[in-house]
Amino acid sequence: MGAPLGNQNAAKGRIWQAAINRAIERRSRVEAREMLDDLADKLISLAHEGDLAALRELGDRLEGKPAQMVGIGQDPNADPVQVQRVERVIVRGNATD
């Protein structure tokens, strides 16, 4: 189920992205490209030195973030929960039976 109409939470999460984009735009195209290349080189160097955060970021950028397992208090090695039937029951609060 998606967020309700009018939900602005996703827009709030882009503050850093907007600030970085503005910083890049303040530079010339050549300077901005060189800066991003330098940052990419730094990320590769840190990953090569064994920096765990850099290794994680590099993996996420190259292959995407791994899917998060969602379990219902079950063993991660167990078979997934299978839904056999979905039933909708309407209950009246003033029913006598």
C-alpha positions, -999 to 999 in steps of 0.1 A, spaced: 0 0 0 14 34 -10 15 66 10 -17 86 13 -24 114 -11 -6 145 -3 22 128 16 54 149 13 79 126 32 98 116 0 105 153 -8 119 159 26 145 132 21 161 149 -9 176 179 10 212 166 8 208 156 -29 196 191 -37 225 207 -18 250 185 -36 234 193 -70 236 230 -62 273 227 -52 281 209 -85 262 235 -105 282 264 -90 313 249 -107 320 249 -144 312 217 -162 349 207 -165 356 215 -129 325 196 -117 334 165 -138 370 166 -124 357 169 -89 333 140 -93 361 119 -108 384 128 -79 356 117 -54 351 84 -73 389 78 -72 389 85 -34 360 60 -30 379 33 -49 411 40 -29 393 38 4 376 5 -6 409 -9 -18 424 -1 17 395 -21 33 373 8 45 341 -10 53 318 20 46 335 26 12 332 -11 3 295 -10 12 289 21 -8 308 7 -38 288 -25 -37 256 -6 -34 265 17 -64 276 -12 -86 250 -39 -78 223 -21 -58 214 -25 -22 207 -60 -11 170 -68 -5 160 -67 32 145 -99 45 112 -94 63 104 -122 86 76 -128 110 97 -141 139 108 -171 119 141 -188 113 158 -171 83 166 -205 68 130 -217 71 107 -218 41 88 -186 34 53 -182 49 27 -192 24 -8 -176 25 -34 -203 20 -65 -181 22 -75 -145 28 -108 -141 45 -128 -109 51 -151 -110 81 -176 -82 87 -184 -79 124 -213 -58 138 -207 -45 172 -243 -48 182 -248 -84 170 -262 -108 196 -249 -140 181 
